[in-house]
Amino acid sequence: RCNHSSNYSSIISSKLIHQLRIEAGMERLKISLTAADLVQYCQEHKRSDPLLTGINTSNPFKDKKSCVLL
């Protein structure tokens, strides 16, 4: 029983180390650059964003009732 637990811990540790190595190798970007790109993307796609424009009334999956938050 103890061997099973140590095998499990070893597997979890190996997966964690693998994930950390992947993350350590990722290219880091400055938030000032990525935020500007995000703002530009949002501006370019705002007409097709259902959170900004609402859901098309012809959409058959649109809820019939509206949700009111108190």
BELSUL-V567469 format. One line per field, one symbol per residue. burial: b if it has 16 or more other ideal C-beta (glycine too) atoms within 10 Angstrom, else e. A space follows every 50 residues. Layout:
# BELSUL-V567469
burial->???
This chain:
# BELSUL-V567469
burial->eeeeeeeeeeeeeeeeeeeeeeeeeeeeeeeeeeeeeeeeeeeeeeeeee eeeeeeeeeeeeeeeeeeee
